[in-house]
Amino acid sequence: RCVQETAKKRQEWLKRAESYNKEYEQFERSEIENKRKARAEGGFYVPAQPKVVLLIRIKGINHCDPRSKRILRLFRLRQLHNASFVKLNKATQNMIQKILPWVTFGPVSYTHLTLPTIYSVQISVVAVSLKKKN
C-alpha cells in the first residue's frame, strides 16, 4: 500500500515538473520573440526587472555616515557577511544606491517567478559574493 502511494506521488511530481518545464520554455520563447519583434521594428526590448534581490554586506562600519548606518539596519545588515532578501521597488532601489559601497546585490531568481527556490538562492549567493571580487 505504501509503495503504491509513493508511486502515485512520484507520478504527480513528474507531471508537475513537466508543467513547470513547459512554462519555463514558453517564457524563454516569448522573451526571444519579443527581442526579435523589437529589433525588427527598430526599437529595443527591455526585459522585466527582478522582483527580489539578495543583499550581502561586504564592508565594515568604518567611515559610514549615519544615514547609511540606518539603511543598513533597516535591511538587517548589521554585521559583515550578513545577507537579506529585499523586494525591489523605487524606494528600496534608492536605498540600495546609498549603501552601495557597503553591500553587493544581485537577482535571486533568473526566471519570471517571484518566489526564490533553494537552488536559485544557492546560485545567487555564489554569484553575488563573487561579483565584488576583482
DSSP file (Angstrom, degrees, kcal/mol; ACC not computed):
  #  RESIDUE AA STRUCTURE BP1 BP2  ACC     N-H-->O    O-->H-N    N-H-->O    O-->H-N    TCO  KAPPA ALPHA  PHI   PSI    X-CA   Y-CA   Z-CA
    1    1 A R     >        0   0    0      0, 0.0     4,-2.0     0, 0.0     5,-0.2   0.000 360.0 360.0 360.0 -43.9    0.0    0.0    0.0
    2    2 A C  H  >  +     0   0    0      1,-0.2     4,-2.3     2,-0.2     5,-0.2   0.871 360.0  53.6 -66.1 -36.7    2.8    2.4    0.9
    3    3 A V  H  > S+     0   0    0      1,-0.2     4,-2.0     2,-0.2    -1,-0.2   0.892 107.9  50.4 -65.5 -39.6    4.6    1.6   -2.3
    4    4 A Q  H  > S+     0   0    0      2,-0.2     4,-2.3     1,-0.2    -2,-0.2   0.900 109.9  50.3 -65.7 -40.5    1.5    2.4   -4.4
    5    5 A E  H  X S+     0   0    0     -4,-2.0     4,-2.6     1,-0.2    -2,-0.2   0.918 111.3  47.6 -64.3 -43.3    1.1    5.7   -2.6
    6    6 A T  H  X S+     0   0    0     -4,-2.3     4,-2.4     1,-0.2    -1,-0.2   0.868 110.3  53.0 -67.2 -33.8    4.7    6.7   -3.2
    7    7 A A  H  X S+     0   0    0     -4,-2.0     4,-2.0     2,-0.2    -2,-0.2   0.909 110.4  47.6 -65.5 -41.3    4.4    5.7   -6.9
    8    8 A K  H  X S+     0   0    0     -4,-2.3     4,-2.3     2,-0.2    -2,-0.2   0.927 112.6  48.9 -63.2 -44.9    1.3    7.9   -7.3
    9    9 A K  H  X S+     0   0    0     -4,-2.6     4,-2.5     1,-0.2    -2,-0.2   0.905 109.5  52.4 -61.9 -40.8    3.0   10.8   -5.6
   10   10 A R  H  X S+     0   0    0     -4,-2.4     4,-2.3     1,-0.2    -1,-0.2   0.896 108.6  50.2 -62.8 -40.2    6.0   10.4   -7.8
   11   11 A Q  H  X S+     0   0    0     -4,-2.0     4,-2.4     2,-0.2    -1,-0.2   0.903 110.1  50.5 -64.5 -40.2    3.8   10.5  -10.9
   12   12 A E  H  X S+     0   0    0     -4,-2.3     4,-2.5     2,-0.2    -2,-0.2   0.909 110.1  50.3 -62.5 -42.0    2.2   13.7   -9.6
   13   13 A W  H  X S+     0   0    0     -4,-2.5     4,-2.7     2,-0.2    -2,-0.2   0.908 110.1  49.9 -62.9 -41.9    5.6   15.2   -9.0
   14   14 A L  H  X S+     0   0    0     -4,-2.3     4,-2.4     2,-0.2    -1,-0.2   0.915 110.9  49.1 -64.0 -42.3    6.7   14.3  -12.5
   15   15 A K  H  X S+     0   0    0     -4,-2.4     4,-2.2     2,-0.2    -2,-0.2   0.918 112.6  48.2 -61.6 -42.8    3.6   15.8  -14.0
   16   16 A R  H  X S+     0   0    0     -4,-2.5     4,-2.3     1,-0.2    -2,-0.2   0.903 111.1  50.5 -64.3 -41.5    4.1   19.0  -12.0
   17   17 A A  H  X S+     0   0    0     -4,-2.7     4,-2.5     1,-0.2    -1,-0.2   0.894 109.5  51.2 -64.1 -39.7    7.8   19.2  -13.1
   18   18 A E  H  X S+     0   0    0     -4,-2.4     4,-2.6     2,-0.2    -1,-0.2   0.906 109.3  49.9 -63.7 -41.2    6.8   18.7  -16.7
   19   19 A S  H  X S+     0   0    0     -4,-2.2     4,-2.2     2,-0.2    -2,-0.2   0.904 111.7  48.6 -65.6 -39.3    4.2   21.6  -16.5
   20   20 A Y  H  X S+     0   0    0     -4,-2.3     4,-2.5     2,-0.2    -2,-0.2   0.911 110.6  51.4 -63.8 -41.4    6.9   23.8  -14.9
   21   21 A N  H  X S+     0   0    0     -4,-2.5     4,-2.5     1,-0.2    -2,-0.2   0.916 109.7  49.1 -62.7 -43.0    9.3   22.9  -17.6
   22   22 A K  H  X S+     0   0    0     -4,-2.6     4,-2.6     1,-0.2    -1,-0.2   0.906 110.6  51.6 -61.1 -41.2    6.8   23.8  -20.3
   23   23 A E  H  X S+     0   0    0     -4,-2.2     4,-2.3     2,-0.2    -2,-0.2   0.915 110.3  47.9 -63.0 -43.8    6.1   27.1  -18.5
   24   24 A Y  H  X S+     0   0    0     -4,-2.5     4,-2.6     2,-0.2    -2,-0.2   0.922 112.8  48.3 -62.8 -44.7    9.8   28.0  -18.4
   25   25 A E  H  X S+     0   0    0     -4,-2.5     4,-2.6     1,-0.2    -2,-0.2   0.907 111.4  50.3 -62.8 -41.5   10.3   27.1  -22.1
   26   26 A Q  H  X S+     0   0    0     -4,-2.6     4,-2.4     2,-0.2    -1,-0.2   0.902 110.8  49.5 -63.3 -40.9    7.2   29.1  -23.0
   27   27 A F  H  X S+     0   0    0     -4,-2.3     4,-2.1     2,-0.2    -2,-0.2   0.925 111.6  48.1 -64.1 -44.6    8.6   32.1  -21.1
   28   28 A E  H  X S+     0   0    0     -4,-2.6     4,-2.2     1,-0.2    -2,-0.2   0.906 111.5  50.7 -63.4 -41.1   12.0   31.8  -22.8
   29   29 A R  H  X S+     0   0    0     -4,-2.6     4,-2.7     1,-0.2    -1,-0.2   0.918 109.6  50.0 -61.7 -43.5   10.4   31.6  -26.2
   30   30 A S  H  X S+     0   0    0     -4,-2.4     4,-2.4     1,-0.2    -1,-0.2   0.878 109.0  52.7 -65.0 -36.0    8.3   34.7  -25.5
   31   31 A E  H  X S+     0   0    0     -4,-2.1     4,-2.1     2,-0.2    -1,-0.2   0.931 111.3  46.2 -62.4 -45.0   11.4   36.6  -24.4
   32   32 A I  H  X S+     0   0    0     -4,-2.2     4,-2.4     1,-0.2    -2,-0.2   0.916 112.6  50.1 -64.1 -43.1   13.2   35.7  -27.6
   33   33 A E  H  X S+     0   0    0     -4,-2.7     4,-2.7     1,-0.2    -1,-0.2   0.900 109.5  51.2 -62.6 -40.5   10.2   36.6  -29.7
   34   34 A N  H  X S+     0   0    0     -4,-2.4     4,-2.4     2,-0.2    -1,-0.2   0.899 110.3  49.4 -64.1 -40.2    9.8   39.9  -28.0
   35   35 A K  H  X S+     0   0    0     -4,-2.1     4,-2.3     2,-0.2    -2,-0.2   0.925 113.1  46.7 -63.3 -44.0   13.5   40.7  -28.7
   36   36 A R  H  X S+     0   0    0     -4,-2.4     4,-2.4     2,-0.2    -2,-0.2   0.905 112.2  50.0 -65.2 -41.3   13.2   39.8  -32.3
   37   37 A K  H  X S+     0   0    0     -4,-2.7     4,-1.9     1,-0.2     6,-0.2   0.919 111.7  48.0 -63.8 -43.5   10.0   41.8  -32.7
   38   38 A A  H  <>S+     0   0    0     -4,-2.4     5,-3.0     1,-0.2     4,-0.5   0.900 112.3  49.0 -64.7 -40.2   11.6   44.9  -31.1
   39   39 A R  H ><5S+     0   0    0     -4,-2.3     3,-0.8     1,-0.2    -1,-0.2   0.888 110.0  51.6 -66.2 -38.6   14.7   44.5  -33.3
   40   40 A A  H 3<5S+     0   0    0     -4,-2.4    -1,-0.2     1,-0.2    -2,-0.2   0.852 111.0  47.7 -66.6 -33.9   12.5   44.2  -36.5
   41   41 A E  T 3<5S-     0   0    0     -4,-1.9    -1,-0.2    -5,-0.2    -2,-0.2   0.498 118.6-111.9 -84.6  -3.5   10.6   47.3  -35.6
   42   42 A G  T < 5S+     0   0    0     -3,-0.8    -3,-0.2    -4,-0.5     2,-0.1   0.670  81.6 107.9  83.0  17.0   13.9   49.2  -34.9
   43   43 A G      < -     0   0    0     -5,-3.0     2,-0.4    -6,-0.2    -1,-0.2  -0.314  67.1-102.7-110.5-164.7   13.3   49.5  -31.2
   44   44 A F        -     0   0    0     -2,-0.1     2,-0.6    -3,-0.1    -9,-0.0  -0.927  16.7-141.8-124.1 148.6   14.6   48.0  -28.0
   45   45 A Y        -     0   0    0     -2,-0.4   -10,-0.1   -10,-0.1   -11,-0.0  -0.953  12.1-163.5-110.5 123.3   13.3   45.3  -25.7
   46   46 A V        -     0   0    0     -2,-0.6     3,-0.1     3,-0.0    -2,-0.0  -0.921  17.9-137.7-106.0 114.0   13.9   45.8  -22.0
   47   47 A P        -     0   0    0      0, 0.0   -16,-0.0     0, 0.0     2,-0.0  -0.225  35.2 -81.7 -68.1 161.6   13.3   42.6  -20.1
   48   48 A A        -     0   0    0      1,-0.1     3,-0.1     3,-0.0     0, 0.0  -0.322  46.6-118.3 -63.9 142.0   11.5   42.6  -16.8
   49   49 A Q        -     0   0    0      1,-0.1    -1,-0.1    -3,-0.1     2,-0.0  -0.476  36.4 -93.6 -78.1 152.3   13.5   43.6  -13.8
   50   50 A P        -     0   0    0      0, 0.0    -1,-0.1     0, 0.0     3,-0.1  -0.370  26.1-151.8 -65.1 146.5   14.0   41.2  -10.9
   51   51 A K  S    S+     0   0    0     62,-0.2    37,-2.7     1,-0.2     2,-0.4   0.718  79.6  37.7 -91.7 -23.6   11.4   41.5   -8.1
   52   52 A V  E     -A   87   0A   0     35,-0.2    56,-1.9    57,-0.2    57,-0.4  -0.994  67.3-173.4-131.4 134.5   13.6   40.2   -5.3
   53   53 A V  E     -AB  86 107A   0     33,-2.6    33,-2.7    -2,-0.4     2,-0.6  -0.878  22.2-127.9-123.3 160.0   17.3   40.8   -4.8
   54   54 A L  E     -AB  85 106A   0     52,-2.8    52,-1.2    -2,-0.3     2,-0.4  -0.937  21.8-159.8-107.5 120.3   19.8   39.4   -2.3
   55   55 A L  E     -AB  84 105A   0     29,-3.2    29,-2.3    -2,-0.6     2,-0.4  -0.851   7.5-172.4-100.2 135.1   21.9   42.0   -0.4
   56   56 A I  E     -AB  83 104A   0     48,-2.7    48,-2.2    -2,-0.4     2,-0.4  -0.997  23.0-128.5-128.9 130.5   25.2   40.9    1.2
   57   57 A R  E     + B   0 103A   0     25,-2.7    24,-2.0    -2,-0.4    46,-0.3  -0.636  32.0 168.3 -77.2 126.2   27.2   43.2    3.5
   58   58 A I        +     0   0    0     44,-2.7     2,-0.3    -2,-0.4    45,-0.2   0.500  55.6  49.9-118.9  -7.9   30.8   43.3    2.3
   59   59 A K  S    S-     0   0    0     43,-1.3    -1,-0.1     1,-0.1    22,-0.1  -0.926  75.9-117.0-132.3 157.2   32.4   46.1    4.3
   60   60 A G        -     0   0    0     -2,-0.3    -1,-0.1    20,-0.1    -2,-0.1   0.110  39.7 -90.2 -78.0-164.0   32.5   47.1    7.9
   61   61 A I  S >  S+     0   0    0     17,-0.0     3,-1.2     3,-0.0     8,-0.1   0.543  79.8 123.0 -91.3  -9.4   31.2   50.1    9.7
   62   62 A N  T 3  S+     0   0    0      1,-0.3     3,-0.1     0, 0.0    -2,-0.0  -0.271  83.0   4.3 -60.9 137.5   34.3   52.4    9.4
   63   63 A H  T 3  S+     0   0    0      1,-0.2     2,-0.5     0, 0.0    -1,-0.3   0.835  93.2 145.7  58.1  37.4   33.7   55.7    7.6
   64   64 A C    <   -     0   0    0     -3,-1.2    -1,-0.2     4,-0.0    -3,-0.0  -0.917  44.8-133.7-107.9 124.3   30.0   55.0    7.4
   65   65 A D     >  -     0   0    0     -2,-0.5     4,-2.1    -3,-0.1     3,-0.2  -0.312  25.8-107.1 -73.7 161.2   27.7   58.0    7.7
   66   66 A P  H  > S+     0   0    0      0, 0.0     4,-2.3     0, 0.0     5,-0.1   0.841 117.0  54.1 -60.0 -36.7   24.6   57.9   10.0
   67   67 A R  H  > S+     0   0    0      1,-0.2     4,-2.2     2,-0.2     5,-0.2   0.923 110.0  47.0 -65.0 -42.5   22.1   57.7    7.1
   68   68 A S  H  > S+     0   0    0      2,-0.2     4,-2.6     1,-0.2    -1,-0.2   0.889 110.1  53.5 -66.0 -38.1   23.8   54.7    5.6
   69   69 A K  H  X S+     0   0    0     -4,-2.1     4,-2.1     1,-0.2    -1,-0.2   0.919 109.2  49.5 -60.1 -42.4   24.1   53.0    9.0
   70   70 A R  H  X S+     0   0    0     -4,-2.3     4,-2.2     2,-0.2    -2,-0.2   0.910 110.7  48.7 -64.4 -42.4   20.3   53.5    9.4
   71   71 A I  H  X S+     0   0    0     -4,-2.2     4,-1.9     2,-0.2    -1,-0.2   0.907 109.9  52.2 -64.8 -41.1   19.6   52.0    6.0
   72   72 A L  H  <>S+     0   0    0     -4,-2.6     5,-3.1     1,-0.2    -1,-0.2   0.893 110.0  49.3 -61.8 -38.5   21.9   49.0    6.7
   73   73 A R  H ><5S+     0   0    0     -4,-2.1     3,-1.4     3,-0.2    -1,-0.2   0.886 107.2  54.6 -66.9 -37.8   19.9   48.5    9.9
   74   74 A L  H 3<5S+     0   0    0     -4,-2.2    -2,-0.2     1,-0.3    -1,-0.2   0.863 110.3  46.3 -63.2 -35.0   16.6   48.6    8.1
   75   75 A F  T 3<5S-     0   0    0     -4,-1.9    -1,-0.3    -5,-0.1    -2,-0.2   0.371 116.7-117.4 -86.3   5.5   17.9   45.9    5.7
   76   76 A R  T < 5S+     0   0    0     -3,-1.4     2,-0.3     1,-0.1    -3,-0.2   0.902  71.9 136.1  59.0  44.5   19.1   43.9    8.8
   77   77 A L      < +     0   0    0     -5,-3.1    -1,-0.1     1,-0.1    -4,-0.1  -0.529  11.7 140.6-117.1  62.2   22.7   44.1    7.6
   78   78 A R        +     0   0    0     -2,-0.3     2,-0.2    -5,-0.1    -1,-0.1   0.813  61.5  40.3 -77.8 -31.4   24.4   44.9   10.9
   79   79 A Q  S >  S-     0   0    0     -3,-0.2     3,-1.4     1,-0.1   -22,-0.2  -0.710  95.4 -84.0-117.4 166.1   27.5   42.7   10.5
   80   80 A L  T 3  S+     0   0    0     -2,-0.2   -22,-0.2     1,-0.2     3,-0.1  -0.433 112.7  17.5 -64.3 140.1   29.9   41.8    7.8
   81   81 A H  T 3  S+     0   0    0    -24,-2.0    -1,-0.2     1,-0.3     2,-0.2   0.562  87.6 141.7  69.8  12.5   28.7   38.9    5.6
   82   82 A N    <   -     0   0    0     -3,-1.4   -25,-2.7    -5,-0.1     2,-0.3  -0.551  34.6-157.5 -75.1 151.0   25.1   39.2    6.6
   83   83 A A  E     -A   56   0A   0    -27,-0.2     2,-0.3    -2,-0.2   -27,-0.2  -0.946  13.0-179.6-132.1 153.1   22.6   38.7    3.8
   84   84 A S  E     -A   55   0A   0    -29,-2.3   -29,-3.2    -2,-0.3     2,-0.4  -0.993  26.2-126.0-151.9 142.6   19.0   39.8    3.3
   85   85 A F  E     -A   54   0A   0     -2,-0.3     2,-0.4   -31,-0.2   -31,-0.2  -0.765  30.3-168.7 -87.9 135.8   16.3   39.4    0.7
   86   86 A V  E     -A   53   0A   0    -33,-2.7   -33,-2.6    -2,-0.4     2,-0.5  -0.990  21.0-132.8-130.8 131.4   14.8   42.7   -0.4
   87   87 A K  E     -A   52   0A   0     -2,-0.4     2,-0.4   -35,-0.2   -35,-0.2  -0.697  34.4-125.0 -78.9 127.7   11.7   43.2   -2.5
   88   88 A L        +     0   0    0    -37,-2.7     2,-0.3    -2,-0.5    -1,-0.0  -0.616  48.6 135.2 -84.9 128.6   12.6   45.8   -5.2
   89   89 A N     >  -     0   0    0     -2,-0.4     4,-2.3     1,-0.0     5,-0.2  -0.865  69.3 -81.9-148.0-175.5   10.7   48.9   -5.7
   90   90 A K  H  > S+     0   0    0     -2,-0.3     4,-2.0     1,-0.2     5,-0.2   0.902 126.3  49.3 -61.7 -42.2   11.6   52.6   -6.2
   91   91 A A  H  > S+     0   0    0      1,-0.2     4,-2.1     2,-0.2    -1,-0.2   0.933 112.9  45.4 -65.0 -46.6   12.3   53.3   -2.5
   92   92 A T  H  > S+     0   0    0      1,-0.2     4,-2.5     2,-0.2    -1,-0.2   0.853 110.1  55.5 -68.6 -31.7   14.4   50.2   -2.0
   93   93 A Q  H  X S+     0   0    0     -4,-2.3     4,-2.0     2,-0.2    -1,-0.2   0.919 108.9  47.4 -63.9 -42.0   16.4   50.9   -5.2
   94   94 A N  H  X S+     0   0    0     -4,-2.0     4,-1.4     2,-0.2    -2,-0.2   0.899 112.3  49.8 -64.6 -39.9   17.2   54.4   -3.9
   95   95 A M  H  X S+     0   0    0     -4,-2.1     4,-1.3     1,-0.2    -2,-0.2   0.906 109.2  51.5 -65.5 -40.9   18.2   53.0   -0.5
   96   96 A I  H  < S+     0   0    0     -4,-2.5     3,-0.3     1,-0.2     4,-0.3   0.889 105.7  55.8 -63.7 -38.7   20.5   50.4   -2.1
   97   97 A Q  H >< S+     0   0    0     -4,-2.0     3,-0.7     1,-0.2    -1,-0.2   0.862 106.4  51.5 -61.1 -34.8   22.2   53.1   -4.2
   98   98 A K  H 3< S+     0   0    0     -4,-1.4    -1,-0.2     1,-0.2    -2,-0.2   0.792 116.3  38.6 -74.4 -27.1   23.0   55.0   -1.0
   99   99 A I  T >X S+     0   0    0     -4,-1.3     3,-1.6    -3,-0.3     4,-0.9   0.187  79.5 117.6-107.2  17.1   24.6   51.9    0.7
  100  100 A L  T <4  +     0   0    0     -3,-0.7     3,-0.5    -4,-0.3    -1,-0.2   0.812  68.3  59.9 -57.4 -35.1   26.3   50.6   -2.4
  101  101 A P  T 34 S+     0   0    0      0, 0.0    -1,-0.3     0, 0.0    -2,-0.1   0.760 112.2  40.6 -65.0 -20.0   29.9   50.9   -1.0
  102  102 A W  T <4 S+     0   0    0     -3,-1.6   -44,-2.7   -44,-0.1   -43,-1.3   0.553 117.5  41.8-103.6 -10.6   29.0   48.6    1.9
  103  103 A V  E  <  -B   57   0A   0     -4,-0.9     2,-0.3    -3,-0.5   -46,-0.2  -0.874  56.6-152.1-133.0 163.6   26.9   46.0    0.1
  104  104 A T  E     -B   56   0A   0    -48,-2.2   -48,-2.7    -2,-0.3     2,-0.3  -0.959  22.6-176.6-127.7 152.9   26.7   43.9   -3.1
  105  105 A F  E     +B   55   0A   0     -2,-0.3   -50,-0.2   -50,-0.2   -52,-0.0  -0.973  11.0 168.9-148.6 160.3   23.5   42.7   -4.5
  106  106 A G  E     -B   54   0A   0    -52,-1.2   -52,-2.8    -2,-0.3    22,-0.1  -0.978  43.8 -74.7-163.7 164.6   22.1   40.6   -7.3
  107  107 A P  E     -B   53   0A   0      0, 0.0   -54,-0.2     0, 0.0     3,-0.1  -0.351  30.6-149.6 -67.7 147.2   18.8   39.0   -8.5
  108  108 A V  S    S+     0   0    0    -56,-1.9     2,-0.4     1,-0.2    16,-0.3   0.911  80.7  28.9 -82.4 -45.9   17.7   35.9   -6.7
  109  109 A S        -     0   0    0    -57,-0.4    -1,-0.2     4,-0.1   -57,-0.2  -0.954  57.9-158.9-123.0 135.1   15.9   34.2   -9.5
  110  110 A Y  S    S+     0   0    0     -2,-0.4     2,-0.1    -3,-0.1    -1,-0.1   0.368  75.2  75.1 -92.7   5.4   16.7   34.4  -13.1
  111  111 A T  S    S-     0   0    0      2,-0.2    -2,-0.1     1,-0.0   -87,-0.0  -0.408  99.4 -97.3-103.5-174.9   13.3   33.2  -14.2
  112  112 A H  S    S+     0   0    0     -2,-0.1     2,-0.1   -62,-0.1    -2,-0.0   0.458  86.7 113.0 -83.8  -1.1   10.0   35.1  -14.1
  113  113 A L        -     0   0    0      1,-0.1   -62,-0.2     2,-0.1    -2,-0.2  -0.432  56.6-153.9 -73.1 147.0    9.0   33.5  -10.8
  114  114 A T  S    S+     0   0    0     -2,-0.1    -1,-0.1   -63,-0.1    -5,-0.1   0.772  74.8  72.7 -91.3 -28.7    8.8   35.9   -7.8
  115  115 A L  S    S-     0   0    0     -7,-0.0     2,-0.1     1,-0.0    -2,-0.1  -0.757  81.6-129.9 -92.3 128.7    9.5   33.4   -5.1
  116  116 A P        -     0   0    0      0, 0.0     2,-0.2     0, 0.0    -7,-0.1  -0.456  16.1-144.6 -75.9 147.0   13.0   32.1   -4.8
  117  117 A T     >  -     0   0    0     -2,-0.1     4,-2.1    -9,-0.1     5,-0.2  -0.614  28.2-106.8-100.4 168.0   13.8   28.4   -4.6
  118  118 A I  H  > S+     0   0    0     -2,-0.2     4,-2.3     1,-0.2     5,-0.2   0.917 120.9  49.7 -60.5 -42.9   16.6   26.9   -2.6
  119  119 A Y  H  > S+     0   0    0      1,-0.2     4,-2.3     2,-0.2    -1,-0.2   0.917 110.5  48.2 -63.7 -44.4   18.6   26.2   -5.7
  120  120 A S  H  > S+     0   0    0      1,-0.2     4,-2.3     2,-0.2    -1,-0.2   0.851 110.7  52.5 -67.0 -32.3   18.2   29.7   -7.0
  121  121 A V  H  X S+     0   0    0     -4,-2.1     4,-2.6     2,-0.2    -1,-0.2   0.916 108.7  49.8 -68.0 -42.4   19.3   31.1   -3.6
  122  122 A Q  H  X S+     0   0    0     -4,-2.3     4,-1.8     1,-0.2    -2,-0.2   0.927 113.3  46.0 -61.4 -44.4   22.4   29.0   -3.6
  123  123 A I  H  X S+     0   0    0     -4,-2.3     4,-2.7     1,-0.2    -1,-0.2   0.905 112.9  51.2 -63.7 -40.7   23.3   30.1   -7.1
  124  124 A S  H  X S+     0   0    0     -4,-2.3     4,-3.3   -16,-0.3     5,-0.3   0.897 106.7  52.7 -65.8 -41.0   22.6   33.8   -6.2
  125  125 A V  H  X S+     0   0    0     -4,-2.6     4,-2.2     1,-0.2    -1,-0.2   0.926 113.7  43.5 -61.3 -44.3   24.7   33.7   -3.0
  126  126 A V  H  X S+     0   0    0     -4,-1.8     4,-1.9    -5,-0.2    -2,-0.2   0.935 117.1  45.8 -66.1 -45.7   27.7   32.4   -5.0
  127  127 A A  H  X S+     0   0    0     -4,-2.7     4,-0.9     1,-0.2    -2,-0.2   0.915 115.9  44.7 -65.6 -43.5   27.1   34.8   -7.9
  128  128 A V  H  X S+     0   0    0     -4,-3.3     4,-0.7     1,-0.2     3,-0.3   0.895 113.7  49.4 -69.9 -39.6   26.6   37.9   -5.7
  129  129 A S  H  < S+     0   0    0     -4,-2.2     3,-0.3    -5,-0.3    -1,-0.2   0.832 113.4  46.7 -71.3 -30.0   29.5   37.1   -3.4
  130  130 A L  H >< S+     0   0    0     -4,-1.9     3,-0.8    -5,-0.2    -1,-0.2   0.658  96.0  77.7 -81.4 -14.8   31.8   36.6   -6.4
  131  131 A K  H 3< S+     0   0    0     -4,-0.9    -1,-0.2    -3,-0.3    -2,-0.2   0.846  94.0  46.7 -64.4 -35.4   30.6   39.8   -8.1
  132  132 A K  T 3< S+     0   0    0     -4,-0.7    -1,-0.2    -3,-0.3     2,-0.2   0.531  89.8  99.9 -88.9  -5.8   32.6   42.1   -5.9
  133  133 A K    <         0   0    0     -3,-0.8    -3,-0.0    -4,-0.2     0, 0.0  -0.566 360.0 360.0 -79.5 145.5   35.9   40.2   -6.2
  134  134 A N              0   0    0     -2,-0.2    -1,-0.1     0, 0.0    -3,-0.1   0.498 360.0 360.0 -74.9 360.0   38.4   41.5   -8.6
